[in-house]
Amino acid sequence: MIGLVVLIVVGIWCVIGWYLCRYLVTKRMWAWPLRSAVILVFWIVWLIGPIADEIVGRRVFDAACAKLPETKFYGPVHIGAGAFFDEGGARRWSNEREFSKIRIETHEWARIFEWRSEKTAVAEFPVPITRTDTTIYHVTSNTPSVSISSLLSTGGWIRRTAGWGYVAAWTCRSDGSWPPDEDRIIF
């Protein structure tokens, strides 16, 4: 259904362009070589102009993605005895599934780590690009655990107007590996 709407809109846009080209160019210019060149330029601008911000914006976005710092793991944090370790320092889980079960059922993970994010506008033209720098801190010691950066863009004006890029048309995040949650804590 959306494809049909897009085809109808593009068709209407081309019909409007045809009438404008006919009125502005064809009826006013008689010299064939000049008229052909102007018609060619008109149609290039008429068809590519509305999406030019999307084309140029994608290149700007990709260049900004290449400049993001890598994901940084600062090392495991000491959490002591509790839901994840007993008083002797032995793990209370033996595999990833058990770890996830402890994490979900006890809500201890949310009490151990705090997410702090800072958003900044990287560009507003040709497309809006927002950078988010997030660092996860150990709540008790206030030491960083992991840092990551990401970019988000809602795309060009057509995408934003139509609602296609409502949340994000393009996203990227820092290169590098995110450590498994089990490796982020020690007794």
Stockholm file with secondary structure:
# STOCKHOLM 1.0

chainA/1-187         MIGLVVLIVVGIWCVIGWYLCRYLVTKRMWAWPLRSAVILVFWIVWLIGPIADEIVGRRVFDAACAKLPETKFYGPVHIGAGAFFDEGGARRWSNEREFSKIRIETHEWARIFEWRSEKTAVAEFPVPITRTDTTIYHVTSNTPSVSISSLLSTGGWIRRTAGWGYVAAWTCRSDGSWPPDEDRIIF
#=GR chainA/1-187 SS CHHHHHHHHHHHHHHHHHHHHIIIIITTCCCHHHHHHHHHHHHHHHHHGGGHHHHHHHHHHHHHHHTCCCCEECCCEECCSSSSBCTTSCBSCSSHHHHHHHHHHHCHHHHHEEEEEEEEEEECSSSCEEEEEEEEEETTTCCEEEEEEEEEECCSHHHHHHTTTSSCSEEEECSSCCCCGGGGEEC
#=GC SS_cons         CHHHHHHHHHHHHHHHHHHHHIIIIITTCCCHHHHHHHHHHHHHHHHHGGGHHHHHHHHHHHHHHHTCCCCEECCCEECCSSSSBCTTSCBSCSSHHHHHHHHHHHCHHHHHEEEEEEEEEEECSSSCEEEEEEEEEETTTCCEEEEEEEEEECCSHHHHHHTTTSSCSEEEECSSCCCCGGGGEEC
//
